[in-house]
Amino acid sequence: MAALISFGSCRIVFEWRSSLLTDTKKNLVKKVVLIVLPILLLGTVMLAMLNQWHSRKNRQIDEAAVRAHYQETWDLQKRFDAVGLCAQLAEDFEGTDDRYIGHEHVALTLNKSTACAALTELMAEWKRIDDDADAGLPPPTVEFEIRDITISSSGSVATVEHISTLKRGDTALSWTQGTEQLAQQEDGIRSVRAKTMTVLRTVE
């Protein structure tokens, strides 16, 4: 009988210790979860903030980047490269252009597609004028001037006033004056908004 009681007591003690050990493990797991989970959440938040900061930093624009962009624009204009100029426009580009050709006036509301068509038409006309040099006329020259650059307080957008002129000697054959908004995107600086006025003299 005593042996049975002793065995029963040992079993009770063993079960109590097992229960205690199980409870201790559960409490330990809970403590680990309570400690580790906030750290993981904090790490996730910090990583998201870091990615956001890095993304903003990559989308910053400065005056040097703007001038480099317009140097590319000038080079494209000198080659009459409408495709290259079109590639400088953002997919969601919006703009207006008051175009004067001789005595005709056309007001254009532009998206990327219509802006590309207008650039193609303008560069074709510039190329035609350039081809006149083969007929003994002086070759035309392209001049490009940046009048003003304003960077937004967030550093993400640059507003630029500029003028480009196609000249033969001292005579301006075509000029475009405009205000343009540039933004740094994943594939480079792109024009997102523009308001221009283009004057094209008719050349026989």
C-alpha positions as CSV (number, residue, x, y, z in Angstrom):
1,M,0.0,0.0,0.0
2,A,2.8,2.3,0.9
3,A,4.5,1.4,-2.3
4,L,1.4,2.3,-4.2
5,I,1.1,5.6,-2.4
6,S,4.8,6.3,-3.0
7,F,4.4,5.5,-6.7
8,G,1.3,7.6,-6.9
9,S,3.0,10.5,-5.2
10,C,5.9,10.2,-7.7
11,R,3.5,10.2,-10.5
12,I,1.7,13.3,-9.1
13,V,5.1,15.0,-8.7
14,F,6.2,14.0,-12.2
15,E,2.9,15.2,-13.7
16,W,3.1,18.4,-11.7
17,R,6.7,19.0,-12.9
18,S,5.7,18.2,-16.4
19,S,2.8,20.6,-16.2
20,L,5.1,23.2,-14.6
21,L,7.7,22.7,-17.4
22,T,5.0,23.0,-20.1
23,D,3.7,26.1,-18.5
24,T,7.2,27.5,-18.3
25,K,7.8,26.8,-21.9
26,K,4.6,28.4,-22.9
27,N,5.4,31.5,-20.8
28,L,8.9,31.6,-22.3
29,V,7.4,31.4,-25.8
30,K,5.0,34.2,-25.0
31,K,7.8,36.3,-23.7
32,V,9.9,35.7,-26.8
33,V,7.0,36.5,-29.0
34,L,6.2,39.7,-27.0
35,I,9.9,40.8,-27.3
36,V,10.7,39.6,-30.9
37,L,7.4,40.6,-32.6
38,P,7.7,44.4,-31.8
39,I,11.4,44.2,-33.0
40,L,10.3,42.6,-36.2
41,L,7.5,45.1,-36.7
42,L,9.9,48.0,-35.9
43,G,12.4,46.6,-38.4
44,T,9.7,46.3,-41.1
45,V,8.6,49.9,-40.5
46,M,12.2,51.2,-40.6
47,L,12.9,49.3,-43.7
48,A,9.8,50.7,-45.4
49,M,10.9,54.2,-44.3
50,L,14.4,53.6,-45.6
51,N,13.0,52.5,-49.0
52,Q,10.7,55.5,-49.1
53,W,13.6,57.8,-48.3
54,H,15.8,56.1,-50.9
55,S,13.0,56.4,-53.5
56,R,12.6,60.1,-52.7
57,K,16.3,60.7,-52.9
58,N,16.5,59.0,-56.3
59,R,13.7,61.3,-57.5
60,Q,15.4,64.5,-56.4
61,I,16.3,66.9,-59.2
62,D,18.9,69.7,-59.1
63,E,20.1,72.5,-61.4
64,A,23.0,70.4,-62.7
65,A,20.7,67.6,-63.7
66,V,18.3,70.0,-65.4
67,R,21.1,71.6,-67.5
68,A,22.4,68.2,-68.5
69,H,18.9,67.3,-69.6
70,Y,18.6,70.4,-71.8
71,Q,22.1,69.8,-73.2
72,E,20.7,66.5,-74.4
73,T,17.6,68.3,-75.7
74,W,19.8,70.8,-77.6
75,D,21.8,67.9,-79.2
76,L,18.6,66.2,-80.3
77,Q,17.3,69.4,-81.8
78,K,20.5,69.9,-83.8
79,R,20.1,66.4,-85.2
80,F,16.3,67.1,-85.8
81,D,15.7,63.9,-83.8
82,A,11.9,63.9,-83.0
83,V,12.0,60.4,-81.7
84,G,14.7,61.3,-79.1
85,L,12.8,64.4,-78.1
86,C,9.6,62.4,-77.8
87,A,11.4,60.0,-75.4
88,Q,12.0,62.9,-73.0
89,L,8.3,63.2,-72.4
90,A,6.6,61.4,-69.5
91,E,3.8,58.9,-70.3
92,D,1.3,61.2,-68.6
93,F,2.6,64.4,-70.2
94,E,0.2,67.3,-70.6
95,G,0.8,70.6,-72.4
96,T,-0.4,73.4,-74.6
97,D,1.3,75.0,-77.6
98,D,0.2,78.2,-79.3
99,R,1.7,77.7,-82.8
100,Y,2.0,80.5,-85.3
101,I,2.9,79.4,-88.9
102,G,3.0,82.4,-91.2
103,H,-0.3,84.2,-90.6
104,E,-2.0,81.1,-89.2
105,H,-2.5,80.4,-85.5
106,V,-3.2,77.0,-84.1
107,A,-3.8,76.3,-80.3
108,L,-2.9,72.8,-79.4
109,T,-3.8,70.8,-76.3
110,L,-1.2,68.1,-76.0
111,N,-0.7,64.7,-74.4
112,K,2.3,62.6,-75.2
113,S,0.9,61.2,-78.4
114,T,-0.1,64.6,-79.9
115,A,3.1,66.3,-78.5
116,C,5.2,63.6,-80.3
117,A,3.3,64.3,-83.5
118,A,3.8,68.1,-83.1
119,L,7.6,67.5,-82.5
120,T,7.8,65.3,-85.6
121,E,6.2,68.0,-87.7
122,L,8.4,70.7,-86.3
123,M,11.6,68.8,-86.7
124,A,10.6,67.8,-90.3
125,E,10.2,71.5,-91.0
126,W,13.6,72.4,-89.4
127,K,15.2,69.6,-91.5
128,R,13.6,71.0,-94.7
129,I,15.1,74.4,-93.8
130,D,18.5,72.7,-93.2
131,D,18.3,71.0,-96.5
132,D,18.0,74.3,-98.2
133,A,21.7,74.8,-97.4
134,D,22.4,72.4,-100.3
135,A,20.8,75.0,-102.6
136,G,23.5,77.5,-101.8
137,L,21.8,79.1,-98.8
138,P,23.7,79.5,-95.5
139,P,23.2,76.6,-93.2
140,P,20.8,77.2,-90.2
141,T,22.0,77.1,-86.6
142,V,20.1,76.0,-83.5
143,E,20.4,78.1,-80.3
144,F,19.0,77.1,-77.0
145,E,18.8,79.3,-73.9
146,I,17.6,78.5,-70.4
147,R,16.1,81.6,-68.9
148,D,15.3,80.4,-65.4
149,I,15.3,77.2,-63.3
150,T,13.2,76.9,-60.1
151,I,13.4,73.8,-58.0
152,S,10.4,72.9,-55.8
153,S,10.8,72.9,-52.0
154,S,10.5,69.1,-52.1
155,G,13.3,68.9,-54.7
156,S,11.2,66.6,-56.9
157,V,10.1,69.0,-59.7
158,A,12.0,71.7,-61.6
159,T,10.2,74.5,-63.4
160,V,12.2,75.8,-66.4
161,E,11.7,78.8,-68.7
162,H,13.6,78.3,-72.0
163,I,13.7,79.4,-75.6
164,S,15.1,77.6,-78.7
165,T,15.7,79.3,-82.0
166,L,16.5,78.1,-85.5
167,K,18.4,80.9,-87.3
168,R,20.0,81.5,-90.7
169,G,22.6,84.1,-90.2
170,D,20.9,86.8,-88.1
171,T,17.4,85.8,-89.2
172,A,15.2,83.8,-86.9
173,L,13.3,81.2,-88.9
174,S,11.6,79.5,-86.0
175,W,11.6,79.9,-82.2
176,T,9.9,78.3,-79.3
177,Q,9.5,79.8,-75.9
178,G,8.1,77.8,-73.1
179,T,7.7,77.0,-69.4
180,E,8.2,73.3,-68.6
181,Q,8.0,71.1,-65.5
182,L,10.6,68.3,-65.2
183,A,10.5,65.4,-62.8
184,Q,13.1,62.7,-62.1
185,Q,11.5,59.3,-62.9
186,E,12.9,55.8,-62.9
187,D,14.1,56.0,-66.5
188,G,15.5,59.5,-66.2
189,I,14.3,63.1,-66.2
190,R,11.1,63.5,-68.0
191,S,8.9,66.5,-69.0
192,V,5.5,66.2,-67.3
193,R,4.0,69.6,-68.0
194,A,4.7,72.3,-70.7
195,K,3.2,75.5,-72.0
196,T,4.9,76.8,-75.2
197,M,4.5,79.2,-78.0
198,T,6.1,78.4,-81.3
199,V,6.6,80.8,-84.2
200,L,7.6,79.3,-87.5
201,R,8.3,81.6,-90.5
202,T,7.2,80.2,-93.8
203,V,10.3,79.6,-96.0
204,E,9.7,79.2,-99.7
